[in-house]
């Protein structure tokens, strides 16, 4: 039985550029990192699991609260974005992170140079805003403002 979502995974062409956004600005902790070179046993195993054969890659697993995020950088084959980022595109549109204070996070991230689509908006039982990470992936910051809504993550209060 499925118990919940463990982690989304992002692929980037520059792990060193993406990690500071998620760790330094959003506060995720790097839990582990690993990688492999083409021709290694780990590369062969990764190819068998993912179907990306003959690859060279490195990865980091990050954690914030009850959420994990995995980021991969493939240097063989080279990572390339095949679409123009838009919230309306087919596929995964955005990652939403739970915040205890969206207005404060918006101000802190804006001061660090992150560009947002708008100021935070109150929408029903939540406060939300969207920005993009350095690769153009959309990130939603969400604060549940009504504890009676049933939307609070287990173990977290509104």
C-alpha positions as CSV (number, residue, x, y, z in Angstrom):
1,X,0.0,0.0,0.0
2,X,1.3,3.5,-0.8
3,X,1.9,5.5,2.4
4,X,2.7,8.8,0.8
5,X,5.1,10.8,-1.3
6,X,8.8,10.3,-0.3
7,X,10.6,12.6,-2.7
8,X,10.3,14.3,-6.0
9,X,13.5,14.3,-8.2
10,X,14.9,17.0,-10.3
11,X,17.6,16.6,-13.0
12,X,19.9,19.6,-13.6
13,X,22.9,20.3,-15.8
14,X,24.6,22.1,-12.9
15,X,24.2,20.5,-9.4
16,X,26.6,23.1,-7.9
17,X,24.3,25.9,-9.0
18,X,21.1,24.3,-7.9
19,X,22.1,23.0,-4.5
20,X,22.6,26.5,-2.9
21,X,19.0,27.5,-3.9
22,X,17.5,24.4,-2.1
23,X,20.0,24.2,0.8
24,X,21.0,27.8,1.6
25,X,17.8,29.7,0.5
26,X,15.1,27.1,1.2
27,X,16.8,25.5,4.2
28,X,17.0,21.9,3.0
29,X,19.8,19.8,4.6
30,X,22.0,17.7,2.3
31,X,21.5,14.1,3.7
32,X,23.7,12.2,1.3
33,X,25.4,12.5,-2.1
34,X,26.7,9.9,-4.5
35,X,27.7,9.5,-8.1
36,X,29.1,7.1,-10.7
37,X,31.3,7.0,-13.7
38,X,30.6,5.4,-17.0
39,X,31.8,1.8,-17.0
40,X,31.6,1.4,-13.2
41,X,29.4,-1.3,-11.5
42,X,27.2,1.5,-10.2
43,X,26.8,3.0,-13.7
44,X,25.7,-0.4,-14.9
45,X,23.3,-0.8,-12.0
46,X,21.9,2.7,-12.5
47,X,21.4,1.9,-16.2
48,X,19.5,-1.3,-15.3
49,X,17.2,0.6,-12.9
50,X,16.6,3.8,-14.9
51,X,17.2,2.7,-18.5
52,X,19.8,5.5,-18.9
53,X,22.7,3.2,-19.8
54,X,26.4,4.2,-19.9
55,X,25.8,7.2,-17.7
56,X,28.0,9.4,-15.6
57,X,26.1,11.2,-12.9
58,X,26.1,12.6,-9.4
59,X,23.3,13.2,-7.0
60,X,22.3,14.8,-3.7
61,X,19.4,13.8,-1.4
62,X,18.1,16.7,0.7
63,X,15.6,16.9,3.5
64,X,13.4,19.6,5.1
65,X,10.8,18.6,7.7
66,X,9.0,15.5,6.4
67,X,10.0,16.0,2.8
68,X,13.0,14.7,0.8
69,X,14.2,16.1,-2.5
70,X,16.6,14.3,-4.9
71,X,18.7,16.2,-7.5
72,X,20.6,14.5,-10.2
73,X,23.2,15.9,-12.6
74,X,24.1,13.8,-15.6
75,X,27.3,14.6,-17.5
76,X,26.9,11.6,-19.8
77,X,24.5,11.9,-21.4
78,X,24.4,15.6,-20.9
79,X,21.3,17.0,-19.2
80,X,19.2,19.2,-21.4
81,X,15.8,20.8,-20.9
82,X,13.4,19.8,-23.6
83,X,10.6,22.2,-22.9
84,X,10.0,25.8,-22.1
85,X,9.0,26.1,-18.4
86,X,5.4,27.0,-17.9
87,X,3.0,26.1,-15.2
88,X,0.5,25.0,-17.9
89,X,2.9,22.5,-19.6
90,X,2.1,18.8,-19.6
91,X,4.0,16.9,-16.9
92,X,5.1,17.9,-13.4
93,X,4.2,21.6,-13.1
94,X,5.8,22.6,-9.8
95,X,7.0,21.5,-6.4
96,X,5.1,22.9,-3.4
97,X,6.9,23.3,-0.1
98,X,5.1,23.8,3.2
99,X,6.1,27.1,5.0
100,X,5.3,28.3,8.5
101,X,5.5,32.0,7.2
102,X,5.2,32.5,3.5
103,X,5.4,36.3,3.8
104,X,8.7,36.1,5.7
105,X,10.1,33.4,3.2
106,X,9.0,35.6,0.3
107,X,10.8,38.6,1.8
108,X,14.0,36.6,2.6
109,X,14.2,35.0,-0.8
110,X,13.4,38.2,-2.6
111,X,16.2,39.9,-0.7
112,X,18.5,37.1,-2.0
113,X,17.6,37.8,-5.6
114,X,14.8,35.2,-6.2
115,X,12.1,36.6,-8.5
116,X,8.5,35.7,-7.7
117,X,5.4,35.8,-9.9
118,X,3.7,37.9,-7.3
119,X,3.4,38.8,-3.6
120,X,1.9,36.1,-1.4
121,X,-1.8,35.7,-1.9
122,X,-4.4,34.5,0.6
123,X,-6.5,31.8,-1.2
124,X,-9.1,30.0,0.9
125,X,-7.3,28.3,3.8
126,X,-3.8,29.0,2.6
127,X,-1.3,31.7,1.6
128,X,0.8,31.0,-1.6
129,X,3.3,32.4,-3.9
130,X,5.4,31.0,-6.8
131,X,9.0,31.5,-7.9
132,X,11.5,29.6,-10.0
133,X,14.7,27.8,-9.1
134,X,17.9,28.5,-11.0
135,X,16.9,25.8,-13.6
136,X,13.5,27.4,-14.2
137,X,11.5,24.8,-12.2
138,X,8.5,26.3,-10.6
139,X,8.4,26.3,-6.8
140,X,5.3,27.1,-4.7
141,X,5.6,28.2,-1.2
142,X,2.4,27.4,0.7
143,X,1.3,28.2,4.3
144,X,-1.9,26.7,5.6
145,X,-3.6,29.5,7.5
146,X,-6.7,27.7,8.6
147,X,-5.9,24.7,10.9
148,X,-9.5,23.5,10.5
149,X,-9.1,23.0,6.7
150,X,-7.6,19.5,7.1
151,X,-4.7,20.5,4.8
152,X,-2.0,20.7,7.5
153,X,0.8,18.2,7.2
154,X,0.8,15.6,10.0
155,X,2.9,16.8,12.8
156,X,2.7,20.5,11.8
157,X,0.3,23.1,13.0
158,X,-1.1,26.0,11.0
